[in-house]
Amino acid sequence: MATLKEKVGYGFGDMSSSMFWKIFSYYLPFFYSNIFGLSLADAGLLMLVTRIWDALSDPMMGVIADRTHTRWGKYRPYLLWIAAPFAVAGILLFTTPDMEETGKLIWAYTTYILMMTVYTAINVPYGAMLGVMTDDSNTKTVFSSYRMFFAYGGSFIALGAWEPLCNWFKSMGHNNPESWQYAMIVIAIFCFSGFLLCFSMTCEHVKSAAAESIGKDIKSLVCNVPWWILNGAALLSNLFSTVRGATAAYFFKDYISENAFLDFGVFHILLYAGLFLMVGEVCNMIGVALAVPLSLRLGKKSTYILSLVCLAIFSVLFFFVPNDSLGWWLMMIFQILISVCTGIVSPLIWSMYADVADYAEQKDGSSSTGLIFSSGSMAQKFGGAFAGWAVMALLACFGYNTAENAVQTPEALDGLRYLMSFIPAMIAVVSILILLIYPLNKSRMAAISADLKEKRTVLD
């Protein structure tokens, strides 16, 4: 029986991962183009090349983790071993060296590859832990919901604090690059602590055996049809969120007025990218809380598809919101609705990967949980890679000017609006079409879980 301590402890792990991941996804493109000093073309290519390599390394880490044997389990010890390198790599990523253009580009590639490799080394085993903390499909959804609730909580803290931290360090006399570096040091300390808490509060309860040969694991994976379908849906889900999130800093800097305030009558609140994203994280948490009751009632697949339909509709409507005091409120309302829906989707993806692992174990007789969960991380990174590159490439096509005080053309401003609306909507529609053929529905998983329960060894 899973304890509350374990559920909370498991949540701390993705709180740490997500604090870094959301800063990377939403602010790193802006950092590279407007703070670090790379061109849009160089920044876009950097994010594409490094994340593709990083995504390809995920299955390698999954194979390694599946074959790790320690007194702490297969996957859990990596939380202890990699926590400190994870924090250090993040700080180096947001460090701007005093170099010429070529030297800075080499530094950017080196630190980005280092950071994402370390991210793989800790996040793939962390994700795979879900498959060995319980053998019950519904309990996995509960664990996944705790994971995503804490992840969005960490994102809320990181995104809400990021711009104020940068501005505070800047007010202390530091320049822009130094301010961003010092802000990341603060975030890194929180992330390091969260991984240690996750390690100390969790246990691996289900004992599973990996295939004797890596080739057998890979053959099982390649022949796993639900795995292919879910990878496509997961990639597109992350593409949806990252395109909107990475565009937000540009959107609010150049399209929304610097004097945009939300009027509450007795007081006003400045509307800026950090607030917009931070509200989104809170609403993601609401969506996570809804994921369990909705999926128990409708099934994971049906809940996922329904959420995507809503995402497509709300994203299209976002385009028609005016840029005025009423429109700013409407933008926040649509951000709330969109974020609730993406919050519902997030825990479902990871819980469905656990189902795919169970399907593979029943079909082939051996467990490759780490390898299968690594594909979830791989899909996430491919989605982020293409999203980061696409945002940079589309901004360049729309004629966006990265100069500090540049006045953007109407075409560039329209491009920002498309990146916040129609383009994410199209991604959601494609994801719906893919999920319609996903075969692991509610009744199918009940049968698989019952069969595996008789075969597995459950540790006390």
Secondary structure, DSSP 4 states (H G I P E B T S, - for coil): ---HHHHHHHHHHHHHHHHHHHHHHHHHHHIIIIII---HHHHHHHHHHHHHHHHHHHHHHHHHHHT--BTTBSSTHHHHHHHHHHHHHHHHHT---S--HHHHHHHHHHHHHHHHHHHHHHHHHHHHTHHHH-S-HHHHHHHHHHHHHHHHHHHHHHHHHHHHHHHHHHHTT--HHHHHHHHHHHHHHHHHHHHHHHHHH----EE----SSHHHHHHHHHT-HHHHHHHHHHHHHHHHHHHHHHHHHHHHHHTS-TT-EEE-SS-EEE--HHHHHHHHHHHHHHHHHHHHHHHHHH-HHHHHHHHHHHHHHHHHHHHT--SSHHHHHHHHHHHHHHHHHHHHHHHHHHHHHHHHHHHHHHHHSS--HHHHHHHHHHHHHHHHHHHHHHHHHHHHHTT---STTPPPPHHHHHHHHHHTTHHHHHHHHHHHHHHTT----HHHHHHHHHHHHHHPEEP-
